[in-house]
Amino acid sequence: MPGCLPCAENLENAIKNVKEALLLHLYDMEEDHEEIPESTAFHQIKLHENQTIMLIEVYMPSFREK
């Protein structure tokens, strides 16, 4: 997701940070009436050395209520 750049010192914190960053990023895009891009198929993602793919799921309805 362009513009969504979470950081962390370890994998556990990275997973937590990416969920929070993605929720906030998507919420901001909704509030700004920006188009949310479609997901990219796994086979279309080009990885660099030491990169991996991880599915991150966020649930917007409960986040919006807060």
PDB file of N, H, CA, C and O in Angstrom:
ATOM      1  N   MET A   1       0.853  -1.165   0.000  1.00  0.00           N
ATOM      2  CA  MET A   1       0.000   0.000   0.000  1.00  0.00           C
ATOM      3  C   MET A   1       0.903   1.233   0.000  1.00  0.00           C
ATOM      4  O   MET A   1       1.561   1.516   1.001  1.00  0.00           O
ATOM      5  N   PRO A   2       0.939   1.954  -1.090  1.00  0.00           N
ATOM      6  CA  PRO A   2       1.796   3.138  -1.171  1.00  0.00           C
ATOM      7  C   PRO A   2       1.517   4.127  -0.040  1.00  0.00           C
ATOM      8  O   PRO A   2       0.364   4.455   0.240  1.00  0.00           O
ATOM      9  N   GLY A   3       2.569   4.592   0.598  1.00  0.00           N
ATOM     10  H   GLY A   3       3.506   4.327   0.370  1.00  0.00           H
ATOM     11  CA  GLY A   3       2.435   5.581   1.660  1.00  0.00           C
ATOM     12  C   GLY A   3       2.245   5.000   3.046  1.00  0.00           C
ATOM     13  O   GLY A   3       2.246   5.746   4.025  1.00  0.00           O
ATOM     14  N   CYS A   4       2.083   3.704   3.157  1.00  0.00           N
ATOM     15  H   CYS A   4       2.082   3.098   2.362  1.00  0.00           H
ATOM     16  CA  CYS A   4       1.912   3.037   4.450  1.00  0.00           C
ATOM     17  C   CYS A   4       3.238   2.376   4.804  1.00  0.00           C
ATOM     18  O   CYS A   4       3.584   1.330   4.256  1.00  0.00           O
ATOM     19  N   LEU A   5       3.983   2.997   5.729  1.00  0.00           N
ATOM     20  H   LEU A   5       3.702   3.847   6.175  1.00  0.00           H
ATOM     21  CA  LEU A   5       5.350   2.561   5.995  1.00  0.00           C
ATOM     22  C   LEU A   5       5.587   2.310   7.483  1.00  0.00           C
ATOM     23  O   LEU A   5       6.203   3.137   8.156  1.00  0.00           O
ATOM     24  N   PRO A   6       5.110   1.189   8.003  1.00  0.00           N
ATOM     25  CA  PRO A   6       5.368   0.884   9.417  1.00  0.00           C
ATOM     26  C   PRO A   6       6.809   0.428   9.624  1.00  0.00           C
ATOM     27  O   PRO A   6       7.442  -0.090   8.705  1.00  0.00           O
ATOM     28  N   CYS A   7       7.316   0.623  10.830  1.00  0.00           N
ATOM     29  H   CYS A   7       6.801   1.044  11.577  1.00  0.00           H
ATOM     30  CA  CYS A   7       8.675   0.198  11.173  1.00  0.00           C
ATOM     31  C   CYS A   7       8.634  -0.591  12.473  1.00  0.00           C
ATOM     32  O   CYS A   7       7.716  -0.429  13.277  1.00  0.00           O
ATOM     33  N   ALA A   8       9.633  -1.449  12.676  1.00  0.00           N
ATOM     34  H   ALA A   8      10.378  -1.581  12.022  1.00  0.00           H
ATOM     35  CA  ALA A   8       9.710  -2.232  13.907  1.00  0.00           C
ATOM     36  C   ALA A   8      11.099  -2.821  14.060  1.00  0.00           C
ATOM     37  O   ALA A   8      11.863  -2.936  13.102  1.00  0.00           O
ATOM     38  N   GLU A   9      11.401  -3.193  15.305  1.00  0.00           N
ATOM     39  H   GLU A   9      10.780  -3.099  16.083  1.00  0.00           H
ATOM     40  CA  GLU A   9      12.698  -3.793  15.603  1.00  0.00           C
ATOM     41  C   GLU A   9      12.684  -5.311  15.493  1.00  0.00           C
ATOM     42  O   GLU A   9      13.741  -5.930  15.376  1.00  0.00           O
ATOM     43  N   ASN A  10      11.482  -5.929  15.531  1.00  0.00           N
ATOM     44  H   ASN A  10      10.623  -5.426  15.626  1.00  0.00           H
ATOM     45  CA  ASN A  10      11.397  -7.388  15.425  1.00  0.00           C
ATOM     46  C   ASN A  10      10.075  -7.761  14.758  1.00  0.00           C
ATOM     47  O   ASN A  10       9.207  -6.911  14.560  1.00  0.00           O
ATOM     48  N   LEU A  11       9.936  -9.044  14.415  1.00  0.00           N
ATOM     49  H   LEU A  11      10.642  -9.734  14.577  1.00  0.00           H
ATOM     50  CA  LEU A  11       8.761  -9.502  13.681  1.00  0.00           C
ATOM     51  C   LEU A  11       7.472  -9.303  14.468  1.00  0.00           C
ATOM     52  O   LEU A  11       6.463  -8.890  13.896  1.00  0.00           O
ATOM     53  N   GLU A  12       7.485  -9.585  15.756  1.00  0.00           N
ATOM     54  H   GLU A  12       8.304  -9.920  16.220  1.00  0.00           H
ATOM     55  CA  GLU A  12       6.274  -9.430  16.579  1.00  0.00           C
ATOM     56  C   GLU A  12       5.775  -7.983  16.562  1.00  0.00           C
ATOM     57  O   GLU A  12       4.583  -7.736  16.376  1.00  0.00           O
ATOM     58  N   ASN A  13       6.677  -7.046  16.753  1.00  0.00           N
ATOM     59  H   ASN A  13       7.645  -7.248  16.903  1.00  0.00           H
ATOM     60  CA  ASN A  13       6.287  -5.635  16.711  1.00  0.00           C
ATOM     61  C   ASN A  13       5.910  -5.202  15.299  1.00  0.00           C
ATOM     62  O   ASN A  13       5.032  -4.356  15.123  1.00  0.00           O
ATOM     63  N   ALA A  14       6.562  -5.771  14.301  1.00  0.00           N
ATOM     64  H   ALA A  14       7.275  -6.457  14.444  1.00  0.00           H
ATOM     65  CA  ALA A  14       6.243  -5.433  12.915  1.00  0.00           C
ATOM     66  C   ALA A  14       4.804  -5.805  12.578  1.00  0.00           C
ATOM     67  O   ALA A  14       4.101  -5.032  11.926  1.00  0.00           O
ATOM     68  N   ILE A  15       4.363  -6.972  13.013  1.00  0.00           N
ATOM     69  H   ILE A  15       4.933  -7.600  13.543  1.00  0.00           H
ATOM     70  CA  ILE A  15       2.986  -7.412  12.734  1.00  0.00           C
ATOM     71  C   ILE A  15       1.996  -6.471  13.413  1.00  0.00           C
ATOM     72  O   ILE A  15       1.010  -6.058  12.802  1.00  0.00           O
ATOM     73  N   LYS A  16       2.252  -6.135  14.661  1.00  0.00           N
ATOM     74  H   LYS A  16       3.053  -6.471  15.158  1.00  0.00           H
ATOM     75  CA  LYS A  16       1.380  -5.207  15.381  1.00  0.00           C
ATOM     76  C   LYS A  16       1.371  -3.837  14.706  1.00  0.00           C
ATOM     77  O   LYS A  16       0.310  -3.250  14.492  1.00  0.00           O
ATOM     78  N   ASN A  17       2.553  -3.336  14.374  1.00  0.00           N
ATOM     79  H   ASN A  17       3.415  -3.812  14.548  1.00  0.00           H
ATOM     80  CA  ASN A  17       2.670  -2.011  13.774  1.00  0.00           C
ATOM     81  C   ASN A  17       2.026  -1.933  12.399  1.00  0.00           C
ATOM     82  O   ASN A  17       1.396  -0.930  12.063  1.00  0.00           O
ATOM     83  N   VAL A  18       2.179  -2.985  11.600  1.00  0.00           N
ATOM     84  H   VAL A  18       2.691  -3.800  11.873  1.00  0.00           H
ATOM     85  CA  VAL A  18       1.618  -2.936  10.254  1.00  0.00           C
ATOM     86  C   VAL A  18       0.091  -2.942  10.303  1.00  0.00           C
ATOM     87  O   VAL A  18      -0.549  -2.281   9.485  1.00  0.00           O
ATOM     88  N   LYS A  19      -0.500  -3.669  11.236  1.00  0.00           N
ATOM     89  H   LYS A  19       0.020  -4.206  11.900  1.00  0.00           H
ATOM     90  CA  LYS A  19      -1.966  -3.659  11.355  1.00  0.00           C
ATOM     91  C   LYS A  19      -2.460  -2.263  11.723  1.00  0.00           C
ATOM     92  O   LYS A  19      -3.405  -1.751  11.124  1.00  0.00           O
ATOM     93  N   GLU A  20      -1.813  -1.657  12.709  1.00  0.00           N
ATOM     94  H   GLU A  20      -1.045  -2.073  13.195  1.00  0.00           H
ATOM     95  CA  GLU A  20      -2.210  -0.312  13.128  1.00  0.00           C
ATOM     96  C   GLU A  20      -1.996   0.703  12.004  1.00  0.00           C
ATOM     97  O   GLU A  20      -2.859   1.541  11.745  1.00  0.00           O
ATOM     98  N   ALA A  21      -0.850   0.622  11.346  1.00  0.00           N
ATOM     99  H   ALA A  21      -0.148  -0.059  11.556  1.00  0.00           H
ATOM    100  CA  ALA A  21      -0.552   1.551  10.254  1.00  0.00           C
ATOM    101  C   ALA A  21      -1.546   1.387   9.103  1.00  0.00           C
ATOM    102  O   ALA A  21      -1.990   2.374   8.517  1.00  0.00           O
ATOM    103  N   LEU A  22      -1.891   0.148   8.785  1.00  0.00           N
ATOM    104  H   LEU A  22      -1.530  -0.654   9.261  1.00  0.00           H
ATOM    105  CA  LEU A  22      -2.826  -0.103   7.686  1.00  0.00           C
ATOM    106  C   LEU A  22      -4.222   0.404   8.028  1.00  0.00           C
ATOM    107  O   LEU A  22      -4.884   1.010   7.186  1.00  0.00           O
ATOM    108  N   LEU A  23      -4.674   0.163   9.249  1.00  0.00           N
ATOM    109  H   LEU A  23      -4.137  -0.329   9.934  1.00  0.00           H
ATOM    110  CA  LEU A  23      -5.984   0.682   9.679  1.00  0.00           C
ATOM    111  C   LEU A  23      -6.032   2.199   9.559  1.00  0.00           C
ATOM    112  O   LEU A  23      -6.979   2.755   9.002  1.00  0.00           O
ATOM    113  N   LEU A  24      -5.017   2.861  10.080  1.00  0.00           N
ATOM    114  H   LEU A  24      -4.248   2.410  10.532  1.00  0.00           H
ATOM    115  CA  LEU A  24      -4.982   4.326  10.030  1.00  0.00           C
ATOM    116  C   LEU A  24      -4.886   4.842   8.598  1.00  0.00           C
ATOM    117  O   LEU A  24      -5.541   5.820   8.237  1.00  0.00           O
ATOM    118  N   HIS A  25      -4.071   4.183   7.790  1.00  0.00           N
ATOM    119  H   HIS A  25      -3.539   3.388   8.083  1.00  0.00           H
ATOM    120  CA  HIS A  25      -3.895   4.611   6.395  1.00  0.00           C
ATOM    121  C   HIS A  25      -5.200   4.464   5.610  1.00  0.00           C
ATOM    122  O   HIS A  25      -5.601   5.380   4.892  1.00  0.00           O
ATOM    123  N   LEU A  26      -5.858   3.317   5.745  1.00  0.00           N
ATOM    124  H   LEU A  26      -5.532   2.573   6.328  1.00  0.00           H
ATOM    125  CA  LEU A  26      -7.124   3.102   5.046  1.00  0.00           C
ATOM    126  C   LEU A  26      -8.200   4.063   5.534  1.00  0.00           C
ATOM    127  O   LEU A  26      -8.975   4.590   4.736  1.00  0.00           O
ATOM    128  N   TYR A  27      -8.246   4.289   6.833  1.00  0.00           N
ATOM    129  H   TYR A  27      -7.616   3.861   7.481  1.00  0.00           H
ATOM    130  CA  TYR A  27      -9.228   5.223   7.390  1.00  0.00           C
ATOM    131  C   TYR A  27      -9.016   6.630   6.828  1.00  0.00           C
ATOM    132  O   TYR A  27      -9.970   7.299   6.432  1.00  0.00           O
ATOM    133  N   ASP A  28      -7.767   7.067   6.797  1.00  0.00           N
ATOM    134  H   ASP A  28      -6.992   6.524   7.119  1.00  0.00           H
ATOM    135  CA  ASP A  28      -7.461   8.384   6.235  1.00  0.00           C
ATOM    136  C   ASP A  28      -7.845   8.465   4.766  1.00  0.00           C
ATOM    137  O   ASP A  28      -8.370   9.481   4.313  1.00  0.00           O
ATOM    138  N   MET A  29      -7.583   7.393   4.020  1.00  0.00           N
ATOM    139  H   MET A  29      -7.156   6.567   4.388  1.00  0.00           H
ATOM    140  CA  MET A  29      -7.962   7.384   2.605  1.00  0.00           C
ATOM    141  C   MET A  29      -9.473   7.485   2.455  1.00  0.00           C
ATOM    142  O   MET A  29      -9.961   8.205   1.583  1.00  0.00           O
ATOM    143  N   GLU A  30     -10.220   6.772   3.296  1.00  0.00           N
ATOM    144  H   GLU A  30      -9.823   6.187   4.004  1.00  0.00           H
ATOM    145  CA  GLU A  30     -11.683   6.865   3.256  1.00  0.00           C
ATOM    146  C   GLU A  30     -12.157   8.274   3.577  1.00  0.00           C
ATOM    147  O   GLU A  30     -13.017   8.820   2.886  1.00  0.00           O
ATOM    148  N   GLU A  31     -11.597   8.858   4.624  1.00  0.00           N
ATOM    149  H   GLU A  31     -10.899   8.414   5.186  1.00  0.00           H
ATOM    150  CA  GLU A  31     -11.992  10.210   5.030  1.00  0.00           C
ATOM    151  C   GLU A  31     -11.688  11.242   3.947  1.00  0.00           C
ATOM    152  O   GLU A  31     -12.422  12.218   3.789  1.00  0.00           O
ATOM    153  N   ASP A  32     -10.612  11.025   3.207  1.00  0.00           N
ATOM    154  H   ASP A  32     -10.016  10.232   3.336  1.00  0.00           H
ATOM    155  CA  ASP A  32     -10.222  11.936   2.129  1.00  0.00           C
ATOM    156  C   ASP A  32     -10.867  11.577   0.791  1.00  0.00           C
ATOM    157  O   ASP A  32     -10.566  12.188  -0.234  1.00  0.00           O
ATOM    158  N   HIS A  33     -11.754  10.584   0.809  1.00  0.00           N
ATOM    159  H   HIS A  33     -11.999  10.088   1.642  1.00  0.00           H
ATOM    160  CA  HIS A  33     -12.459  10.112  -0.405  1.00  0.00           C
ATOM    161  C   HIS A  33     -11.489   9.702  -1.509  1.00  0.00           C
ATOM    162  O   HIS A  33     -11.746   9.917  -2.693  1.00  0.00           O
ATOM    163  N   GLU A  34     -10.365   9.105  -1.094  1.00  0.00           N
ATOM    164  H   GLU A  34     -10.156   8.931  -0.132  1.00  0.00           H
ATOM    165  CA  GLU A  34      -9.393   8.591  -2.059  1.00  0.00           C
ATOM    166  C   GLU A  34      -9.773   7.172  -2.462  1.00  0.00           C
ATOM    167  O   GLU A  34     -10.378   6.434  -1.684  1.00  0.00           O
ATOM    168  N   GLU A  35      -9.416   6.804  -3.670  1.00  0.00           N
ATOM    169  H   GLU A  35      -8.924   7.403  -4.302  1.00  0.00           H
ATOM    170  CA  GLU A  35      -9.675   5.451  -4.145  1.00  0.00           C
ATOM    171  C   GLU A  35      -8.695   4.480  -3.498  1.00  0.00           C
ATOM    172  O   GLU A  35      -7.484   4.698  -3.525  1.00  0.00           O
ATOM    173  N   ILE A  36      -9.224   3.411  -2.917  1.00  0.00           N
ATOM    174  H   ILE A  36     -10.208   3.234  -2.895  1.00  0.00           H
ATOM    175  CA  ILE A  36      -8.384   2.385  -2.303  1.00  0.00           C
ATOM    176  C   ILE A  36      -8.032   1.376  -3.380  1.00  0.00           C
ATOM    177  O   ILE A  36      -8.923   0.803  -4.006  1.00  0.00           O
ATOM    178  N   PRO A  37      -6.730   1.147  -3.607  1.00  0.00           N
ATOM    179  CA  PRO A  37      -6.317   0.251  -4.693  1.00  0.00           C
ATOM    180  C   PRO A  37      -6.710  -1.201  -4.436  1.00  0.00           C
ATOM    181  O   PRO A  37      -6.846  -1.629  -3.290  1.00  0.00           O
ATOM    182  N   GLU A  38      -6.888  -1.939  -5.512  1.00  0.00           N
ATOM    183  H   GLU A  38      -6.778  -1.591  -6.443  1.00  0.00           H
ATOM    184  CA  GLU A  38      -7.177  -3.371  -5.427  1.00  0.00           C
ATOM    185  C   GLU A  38      -5.942  -4.109  -4.918  1.00  0.00           C
ATOM    186  O   GLU A  38      -4.815  -3.641  -5.076  1.00  0.00           O
ATOM    187  N   SER A  39      -6.168  -5.243  -4.318  1.00  0.00           N
ATOM    188  H   SER A  39      -7.084  -5.623  -4.190  1.00  0.00           H
ATOM    189  CA  SER A  39      -5.057  -6.081  -3.857  1.00  0.00           C
ATOM    190  C   SER A  39      -4.258  -6.599  -5.050  1.00  0.00           C
ATOM    191  O   SER A  39      -4.787  -6.757  -6.150  1.00  0.00           O
ATOM    192  N   THR A  40      -2.989  -6.855  -4.813  1.00  0.00           N
ATOM    193  H   THR A  40      -2.559  -6.727  -3.919  1.00  0.00           H
ATOM    194  CA  THR A  40      -2.114  -7.456  -5.824  1.00  0.00           C
ATOM    195  C   THR A  40      -2.049  -8.954  -5.576  1.00  0.00           C
ATOM    196  O   THR A  40      -1.868  -9.387  -4.437  1.00  0.00           O
ATOM    197  N   ALA A  41      -2.193  -9.745  -6.623  1.00  0.00           N
ATOM    198  H   ALA A  41      -2.340  -9.394  -7.548  1.00  0.00           H
ATOM    199  CA  ALA A  41      -2.086 -11.200  -6.492  1.00  0.00           C
ATOM    200  C   ALA A  41      -0.665 -11.563  -6.058  1.00  0.00           C
ATOM    201  O   ALA A  41       0.305 -10.941  -6.492  1.00  0.00           O
ATOM    202  N   PHE A  42      -0.554 -12.583  -5.192  1.00  0.00           N
ATOM    203  H   PHE A  42      -1.342 -13.089  -4.840  1.00  0.00           H
ATOM    204  CA  PHE A  42       0.756 -12.988  -4.685  1.00  0.00           C
ATOM    205  C   PHE A  42       1.761 -13.239  -5.807  1.00  0.00           C
ATOM    206  O   PHE A  42       2.917 -12.828  -5.708  1.00  0.00           O
ATOM    207  N   HIS A  43       1.326 -13.913  -6.875  1.00  0.00           N
ATOM    208  H   HIS A  43       0.387 -14.247  -6.956  1.00  0.00           H
ATOM    209  CA  HIS A  43       2.260 -14.258  -7.946  1.00  0.00           C
ATOM    210  C   HIS A  43       2.762 -13.046  -8.726  1.00  0.00           C
ATOM    211  O   HIS A  43       3.717 -13.162  -9.494  1.00  0.00           O
ATOM    212  N   GLN A  44       2.135 -11.891  -8.541  1.00  0.00           N
ATOM    213  H   GLN A  44       1.359 -11.796  -7.918  1.00  0.00           H
ATOM    214  CA  GLN A  44       2.563 -10.682  -9.246  1.00  0.00           C
ATOM    215  C   GLN A  44       3.524  -9.821  -8.428  1.00  0.00           C
ATOM    216  O   GLN A  44       4.064  -8.841  -8.940  1.00  0.00           O
ATOM    217  N   ILE A  45       3.738 -10.177  -7.170  1.00  0.00           N
ATOM    218  H   ILE A  45       3.299 -10.973  -6.754  1.00  0.00           H
ATOM    219  CA  ILE A  45       4.601  -9.389  -6.300  1.00  0.00           C
ATOM    220  C   ILE A  45       6.058  -9.785  -6.514  1.00  0.00           C
ATOM    221  O   ILE A  45       6.413 -10.960  -6.416  1.00  0.00           O
ATOM    222  N   LYS A  46       6.883  -8.806  -6.801  1.00  0.00           N
ATOM    223  H   LYS A  46       6.594  -7.852  -6.880  1.00  0.00           H
ATOM    224  CA  LYS A  46       8.313  -9.035  -7.000  1.00  0.00           C
ATOM    225  C   LYS A  46       9.029  -8.744  -5.685  1.00  0.00           C
ATOM    226  O   LYS A  46       8.951  -7.634  -5.159  1.00  0.00           O
ATOM    227  N   LEU A  47       9.715  -9.737  -5.165  1.00  0.00           N
ATOM    228  H   LEU A  47       9.778 -10.639  -5.592  1.00  0.00           H
ATOM    229  CA  LEU A  47      10.423  -9.596  -3.901  1.00  0.00           C
ATOM    230  C   LEU A  47      11.904  -9.335  -4.130  1.00  0.00           C
ATOM    231  O   LEU A  47      12.495  -9.803  -5.103  1.00  0.00           O
ATOM    232  N   HIS A  48      12.485  -8.580  -3.215  1.00  0.00           N
ATOM    233  H   HIS A  48      12.005  -8.199  -2.424  1.00  0.00           H
ATOM    234  CA  HIS A  48      13.923  -8.358  -3.198  1.00  0.00           C
ATOM    235  C   HIS A  48      14.532  -9.309  -2.169  1.00  0.00           C
ATOM    236  O   HIS A  48      13.807  -9.954  -1.411  1.00  0.00           O
ATOM    237  N   GLU A  49      15.834  -9.394  -2.141  1.00  0.00           N
ATOM    238  H   GLU A  49      16.423  -8.870  -2.756  1.00  0.00           H
ATOM    239  CA  GLU A  49      16.529 -10.258  -1.193  1.00  0.00           C
ATOM    240  C   GLU A  49      16.095  -9.926   0.242  1.00  0.00           C
ATOM    241  O   GLU A  49      15.948  -8.758   0.603  1.00  0.00           O
ATOM    242  N   ASN A  50      15.897 -10.954   1.037  1.00  0.00           N
ATOM    243  H   ASN A  50      16.016 -11.902   0.744  1.00  0.00           H
ATOM    244  CA  ASN A  50      15.499 -10.832   2.444  1.00  0.00           C
ATOM    245  C   ASN A  50      14.087 -10.279   2.642  1.00  0.00           C
ATOM    246  O   ASN A  50      13.774  -9.789   3.727  1.00  0.00           O
ATOM    247  N   GLN A  51      13.235 -10.346   1.634  1.00  0.00           N
ATOM    248  H   GLN A  51      13.489 -10.744   0.753  1.00  0.00           H
ATOM    249  CA  GLN A  51      11.849  -9.935   1.774  1.00  0.00           C
ATOM    250  C   GLN A  51      10.956 -11.165   1.768  1.00  0.00           C
ATOM    251  O   GLN A  51      11.323 -12.210   1.231  1.00  0.00           O
ATOM    252  N   THR A  52       9.779 -11.029   2.371  1.00  0.00           N
ATOM    253  H   THR A  52       9.481 -10.179   2.808  1.00  0.00           H
ATOM    254  CA  THR A  52       8.797 -12.100   2.379  1.00  0.00           C
ATOM    255  C   THR A  52       7.407 -11.488   2.264  1.00  0.00           C
ATOM    256  O   THR A  52       7.229 -10.287   2.468  1.00  0.00           O
ATOM    257  N   ILE A  53       6.446 -12.304   1.944  1.00  0.00           N
ATOM    258  H   ILE A  53       6.591 -13.280   1.779  1.00  0.00           H
ATOM    259  CA  ILE A  53       5.055 -11.856   1.850  1.00  0.00           C
ATOM    260  C   ILE A  53       4.323 -12.321   3.098  1.00  0.00           C
ATOM    261  O   ILE A  53       4.479 -13.462   3.535  1.00  0.00           O
ATOM    262  N   MET A  54       3.525 -11.428   3.665  1.00  0.00           N
ATOM    263  H   MET A  54       3.398 -10.502   3.311  1.00  0.00           H
ATOM    264  CA  MET A  54       2.715 -11.776   4.823  1.00  0.00           C
ATOM    265  C   MET A  54       1.325 -11.165   4.619  1.00  0.00           C
ATOM    266  O   MET A  54       1.194  -9.983   4.303  1.00  0.00           O
ATOM    267  N   LEU A  55       0.313 -11.975   4.802  1.00  0.00           N
ATOM    268  H   LEU A  55       0.419 -12.935   5.059  1.00  0.00           H
ATOM    269  CA  LEU A  55      -1.057 -11.484   4.682  1.00  0.00           C
ATOM    270  C   LEU A  55      -1.438 -10.771   5.972  1.00  0.00           C
ATOM    271  O   LEU A  55      -1.348 -11.350   7.055  1.00  0.00           O
ATOM    272  N   ILE A  56      -1.857  -9.535   5.860  1.00  0.00           N
ATOM    273  H   ILE A  56      -1.930  -9.065   4.981  1.00  0.00           H
ATOM    274  CA  ILE A  56      -2.288  -8.747   7.011  1.00  0.00           C
ATOM    275  C   ILE A  56      -3.760  -8.414   6.801  1.00  0.00           C
ATOM    276  O   ILE A  56      -4.138  -7.808   5.799  1.00  0.00           O
ATOM    277  N   GLU A  57      -4.576  -8.819   7.757  1.00  0.00           N
ATOM    278  H   GLU A  57      -4.269  -9.312   8.571  1.00  0.00           H
ATOM    279  CA  GLU A  57      -6.015  -8.588   7.666  1.00  0.00           C
ATOM    280  C   GLU A  57      -6.422  -7.543   8.702  1.00  0.00           C
ATOM    281  O   GLU A  57      -6.042  -7.628   9.870  1.00  0.00           O
ATOM    282  N   VAL A  58      -7.186  -6.574   8.263  1.00  0.00           N
ATOM    283  H   VAL A  58      -7.495  -6.505   7.315  1.00  0.00           H
ATOM    284  CA  VAL A  58      -7.732  -5.579   9.178  1.00  0.00           C
ATOM    285  C   VAL A  58      -9.244  -5.511   8.976  1.00  0.00           C
ATOM    286  O   VAL A  58      -9.743  -5.740   7.875  1.00  0.00           O
ATOM    287  N   TYR A  59      -9.963  -5.194  10.045  1.00  0.00           N
ATOM    288  H   TYR A  59      -9.557  -5.008  10.940  1.00  0.00           H
ATOM    289  CA  TYR A  59     -11.422  -5.122  10.002  1.00  0.00           C
ATOM    290  C   TYR A  59     -11.829  -3.675  10.260  1.00  0.00           C
ATOM    291  O   TYR A  59     -11.767  -3.192  11.391  1.00  0.00           O
ATOM    292  N   MET A  60     -12.240  -3.001   9.212  1.00  0.00           N
ATOM    293  H   MET A  60     -12.290  -3.393   8.294  1.00  0.00           H
ATOM    294  CA  MET A  60     -12.506  -1.574   9.289  1.00  0.00           C
ATOM    295  C   MET A  60     -13.762  -1.198  10.086  1.00  0.00           C
ATOM    296  O   MET A  60     -13.724  -0.183  10.782  1.00  0.00           O
ATOM    297  N   PRO A  61     -14.878  -1.952  10.030  1.00  0.00           N
ATOM    298  CA  PRO A  61     -16.076  -1.505  10.743  1.00  0.00           C
ATOM    299  C   PRO A  61     -15.860  -1.228  12.241  1.00  0.00           C
ATOM    300  O   PRO A  61     -16.302  -0.193  12.738  1.00  0.00           O
ATOM    301  N   SER A  62     -15.203  -2.114  12.950  1.00  0.00           N
ATOM    302  H   SER A  62     -14.844  -2.955  12.546  1.00  0.00           H
ATOM    303  CA  SER A  62     -14.992  -1.877  14.384  1.00  0.00           C
ATOM    304  C   SER A  62     -14.001  -0.719  14.607  1.00  0.00           C
ATOM    305  O   SER A  62     -14.120   0.014  15.589  1.00  0.00           O
ATOM    306  N   PHE A  63     -13.029  -0.553  13.702  1.00  0.00           N
ATOM    307  H   PHE A  63     -12.932  -1.148  12.904  1.00  0.00           H
ATOM    308  CA  PHE A  63     -12.088   0.556  13.824  1.00  0.00           C
ATOM    309  C   PHE A  63     -12.795   1.880  13.587  1.00  0.00           C
ATOM    310  O   PHE A  63     -12.524   2.854  14.289  1.00  0.00           O
ATOM    311  N   ARG A  64     -13.696   1.937  12.611  1.00  0.00           N
ATOM    312  H   ARG A  64     -13.916   1.146  12.041  1.00  0.00           H
ATOM    313  CA  ARG A  64     -14.437   3.160  12.316  1.00  0.00           C
ATOM    314  C   ARG A  64     -15.292   3.589  13.501  1.00  0.00           C
ATOM    315  O   ARG A  64     -15.442   4.785  13.752  1.00  0.00           O
ATOM    316  N   GLU A  65     -15.852   2.635  14.229  1.00  0.00           N
ATOM    317  H   GLU A  65     -15.730   1.664  14.025  1.00  0.00           H
ATOM    318  CA  GLU A  65     -16.716   2.951  15.375  1.00  0.00           C
ATOM    319  C   GLU A  65     -15.946   3.665  16.475  1.00  0.00           C
ATOM    320  O   GLU A  65     -16.510   4.489  17.194  1.00  0.00           O
ATOM    321  N   LYS A  66     -14.653   3.352  16.612  1.00  0.00           N
ATOM    322  H   LYS A  66     -14.195   2.682  16.028  1.00  0.00           H
ATOM    323  CA  LYS A  66     -13.839   3.998  17.647  1.00  0.00           C
ATOM    324  C   LYS A  66     -13.590   5.426  17.266  1.00  0.00           C
ATOM    325  O   LYS A  66     -12.923   6.154  18.001  1.00  0.00           O
TER     326      LYS A  66
END
